[in-house]
Structures are given as C-alpha cells and as structure tokens.
Amino acid sequence: MSQFAIYPSLRDKVVLITGGGSGIGASHVEQFCAQGAKVGFIDINRSASEELVARIAEAGYTKPMFFEADLRDIAAVKECISRFAAAIGDVDVLLNNAAHDERHRIEDVTVEYWDDRIAVNLRHLFFAAQAVIPGMIRKKKGVIINFGSLSWHIAMGGMPVYVTAKAGIEGLTRGLARDLGPHDIRVNCIIPGWIMTQRQLDLWVTPESEKEIEQNQCLKSKVYPDDVARMALWLAADDSRMCTNQTFVVDGGWI
Ligand SMILES: NC(=O)c1ccc[n+]([C@@H]2O[C@H](COP(=O)([O-])OP(=O)(O)OC[C@H]3O[C@@H](n4cnc5c(N)ncnc54)[C@H](O)[C@@H]3O)[C@@H](O)[C@H]2O)c1
C-alpha cells in the first residue's frame, strides 16, 4: 500500500462498514484500519469476519470491531450501531456496502422473494443512515457512502430485483444529500464495475466473461476490491470536502 495516499483526516475517524466481512467490504475494512481509523463492521458471515479481524491484528493495525447480524433485520442493525457508538463514539463515516447479487428469473420472483431482495440490497442502507445521522448532526459533519452497481447502467439481465434496488440506491443518495447538506453531511454513491472478488471469481468469471471485460473496459486490467476501497477513502477524507450528491464510477471505463 505504500505507494498510495495516507489521509491525515481519516486518522481516528469512527467508520462503520456494512458487509465488511468479505469481498469489497473486507478491503474497505483493511484500508480504513491502515489509515488509523476506528473501524466497526456488520456482517452475517462470522468465520470470514473473524479471519479478517485476525489478519488485520496480525498486520499490526488496530483491530476492527465485528458485529454479527443479518442486515435484513433492521432492529438488529440499529442495535449494532448503538453498541458501536457506545463503545467508540458517534459514527463519522458510514459505508453502506453490503448487498447480495443472487441471480433470479422474472418468472420465479414471488412477492416474498421481491421483498427479501429489496431488504438485502436496499432497505438497510436507509435505516443504517437513519441510525447514524443524529450522531453526525451532533458532530456537525459526516460522510455516507452508498454502493451502487454498473449492472443496471449496462442493462444487465438475470437479476431484475437486484438492479431495481441498485438503481434505487442512486435515488436514495441524491435525496439524502439534499436533506443532510445543511448539516455538512456528505452523501455519495460509488458505482463499482466488475470487481474481482473471490465470490465473482468463483461464481461468474469465466474465460468468456474475461473477454467481455477486455472488450468493454477502456482500461484492460481487471478491477480489484482495493481499487474501489481507495475511492471510498478519498470520499471519506476531507480531501473531497465539497463533493456530495454524486456518483463515482470505478469500472475501468465500462459505462
Ligand atoms: N463485485 C462486483 O463485481 C460488484 C459489482 C457492482 C457492484 N458491487 C457492489 O459492491 C458492494 C460489495 O460487493 P461484493 O462483490 O464485495 O459483495 P460480496 O457478496 O462479495 O460481499 C458482500 C458482503 O456482505 C455480506 N452480507 C450479505 N448479505 C448480508 C446480510 N443479509 N447481512 C449481513 N451481511 C450480509 C456478505 O457476508 C459479504 O461479506 C455491493 O453493494 C455490490 O452490490 C459489486
């Protein structure tokens, strides 16, 4: 990491990350810890999360706090956020990162499945924000970063509820940015392209899709979780202090 920026304004910041146990979220956790931030993360995957905490401690950084919860359970999300704030302090930076990109066919979607996918991909972003906003107002400053997706921008099929949720996240970002701007709370959305997490490599990245990446990205290298996390660092730091109400795309130039 030494060739990349260190942001003095991130030192000691209280940073909460949803879905921090694996994938891009784990990269956020590692990168914010490496900046000297006080990090907490919520995830449903206990083993991956505990491994991550151990790895970070081994690297010599302050251990992040792991909260095990299902983000579809809003009462549990609020309880985790209260426990984190009670232990460390009001949250300065919220990364609404968690999602689940399970594929589904139009004809198989029931009302229950629709509600479940919206709960895992959209609903908790609003309620996590709602829970941290009073503390940010007290601190007269805050940053909320939501994670969208290139999928609906490129009219991707095979997961209509996921893309609906991801489109909604951009609307949520702009609505919150307007309401929270007077409190100096900045709200932005990062749109990751196709990011080479272990899950993507295991499930979806094939020799054919590698060709697709090469054809569609302007830059021909693959995009990795750390590339997305570094955008989140900049958006969380004072370096971006007048940026709000925007989307920032990290996709190698696909959309
Ligand atoms: N990887 C990509 O190519 C890609 C592309 C576009 C957008 N994104 C977005 O970036 C963000 C991170 O994606 P990722 O690829 O790292 O995802 P991932 O599926 O690899 O990881 C998501 C994390 O969230 C956790 N999680 C999932 N459901 C949960 C629940 N109900 N409660 C608590 N935790 C839960 C998982 O355990 C996991 O640690 C997501 O918002 C995703 O939509 C990713």
Ligand as a Chemical Component Dictionary entry (heavy atoms), coordinates in Angstrom:
data_LIG
# 
_chem_comp.id                   LIG 
_chem_comp.type                 NON-POLYMER 
_chem_comp.pdbx_formal_charge   0 
_chem_comp.three_letter_code    LIG 
# 
loop_
_chem_comp_atom.comp_id 
_chem_comp_atom.atom_id 
_chem_comp_atom.alt_atom_id 
_chem_comp_atom.type_symbol 
_chem_comp_atom.charge 
_chem_comp_atom.model_Cartn_x 
_chem_comp_atom.model_Cartn_y 
_chem_comp_atom.model_Cartn_z 
_chem_comp_atom.pdbx_ordinal 
LIG N1  N1  N 0  -18.102 -7.397  -7.063 1  
LIG C1  C1  C 0  -18.625 -6.760  -8.084 2  
LIG O1  O1  O 0  -18.295 -7.030  -9.241 3  
LIG C2  C2  C 0  -19.626 -5.656  -7.871 4  
LIG C3  C3  C 0  -20.148 -5.010  -8.992 5  
LIG C4  C4  C 0  -21.046 -3.988  -8.842 6  
LIG C5  C5  C 0  -21.436 -3.596  -7.556 7  
LIG N2  N2  N 1  -20.928 -4.237  -6.471 8  
LIG C6  C6  C 0  -21.391 -3.772  -5.157 9  
LIG O2  O2  O 0  -20.320 -3.616  -4.260 10 
LIG C7  C7  C 0  -20.732 -3.980  -2.948 11 
LIG C8  C8  C 0  -19.844 -5.093  -2.398 12 
LIG O3  O3  O 0  -19.935 -6.177  -3.309 13 
LIG P1  P1  P 0  -19.106 -7.526  -3.141 14 
LIG O4  O4  O 0  -18.885 -8.026  -4.510 15 
LIG O5  O5  O -1 -17.974 -7.337  -2.228 16 
LIG O6  O6  O 0  -20.211 -8.457  -2.445 17 
LIG P2  P2  P 0  -20.000 -9.890  -1.734 18 
LIG O7  O7  O 0  -21.241 -10.657 -1.985 19 
LIG O8  O8  O 0  -18.701 -10.490 -2.164 20 
LIG O9  O9  O 0  -19.874 -9.476  -0.200 21 
LIG C9  C9  C 0  -20.947 -8.914  0.471  22 
LIG C10 C10 C 0  -20.706 -8.980  1.967  23 
LIG O10 O10 O 0  -21.947 -8.654  2.581  24 
LIG C11 C11 C 0  -22.288 -9.670  3.492  25 
LIG N3  N3  N 0  -23.740 -9.841  3.511  26 
LIG C12 C12 C 0  -24.535 -10.286 2.501  27 
LIG N4  N4  N 0  -25.799 -10.368 2.920  28 
LIG C13 C13 C 0  -25.819 -9.973  4.210  29 
LIG C14 C14 C 0  -26.831 -9.840  5.198  30 
LIG N5  N5  N 0  -28.096 -10.159 4.928  31 
LIG N6  N6  N 0  -26.492 -9.398  6.418  32 
LIG C15 C15 C 0  -25.203 -9.092  6.724  33 
LIG N7  N7  N 0  -24.203 -9.199  5.835  34 
LIG C16 C16 C 0  -24.501 -9.626  4.598  35 
LIG C17 C17 C 0  -21.612 -10.941 2.992  36 
LIG O11 O11 O 0  -21.422 -11.899 4.031  37 
LIG C18 C18 C 0  -20.316 -10.382 2.445  38 
LIG O12 O12 O 0  -19.317 -10.322 3.439  39 
LIG C19 C19 C 0  -22.195 -4.401  -3.071 40 
LIG O13 O13 O 0  -23.023 -3.301  -2.792 41 
LIG C20 C20 C 0  -22.330 -4.803  -4.524 42 
LIG O14 O14 O 0  -23.640 -4.684  -4.999 43 
LIG C21 C21 C 0  -20.041 -5.267  -6.595 44 
# 
loop_
_chem_comp_bond.comp_id 
_chem_comp_bond.atom_id_1 
_chem_comp_bond.atom_id_2 
_chem_comp_bond.value_order 
_chem_comp_bond.pdbx_ordinal 
LIG N1  C1  SING 1  
LIG C1  O1  DOUB 2  
LIG C1  C2  SING 3  
LIG C2  C3  SING 4  
LIG C2  C21 DOUB 5  
LIG C3  C4  DOUB 6  
LIG C4  C5  SING 7  
LIG C5  N2  DOUB 8  
LIG N2  C6  SING 9  
LIG N2  C21 SING 10 
LIG C6  O2  SING 11 
LIG C6  C20 SING 12 
LIG O2  C7  SING 13 
LIG C7  C8  SING 14 
LIG C7  C19 SING 15 
LIG C8  O3  SING 16 
LIG O3  P1  SING 17 
LIG P1  O4  DOUB 18 
LIG P1  O5  SING 19 
LIG P1  O6  SING 20 
LIG O6  P2  SING 21 
LIG P2  O7  DOUB 22 
LIG P2  O8  SING 23 
LIG P2  O9  SING 24 
LIG O9  C9  SING 25 
LIG C9  C10 SING 26 
LIG C10 O10 SING 27 
LIG C10 C18 SING 28 
LIG O10 C11 SING 29 
LIG C11 N3  SING 30 
LIG C11 C17 SING 31 
LIG N3  C12 SING 32 
LIG N3  C16 SING 33 
LIG C12 N4  DOUB 34 
LIG N4  C13 SING 35 
LIG C13 C14 SING 36 
LIG C13 C16 DOUB 37 
LIG C14 N5  SING 38 
LIG C14 N6  DOUB 39 
LIG N6  C15 SING 40 
LIG C15 N7  DOUB 41 
LIG N7  C16 SING 42 
LIG C17 O11 SING 43 
LIG C17 C18 SING 44 
LIG C18 O12 SING 45 
LIG C19 O13 SING 46 
LIG C19 C20 SING 47 
LIG C20 O14 SING 48 
# 
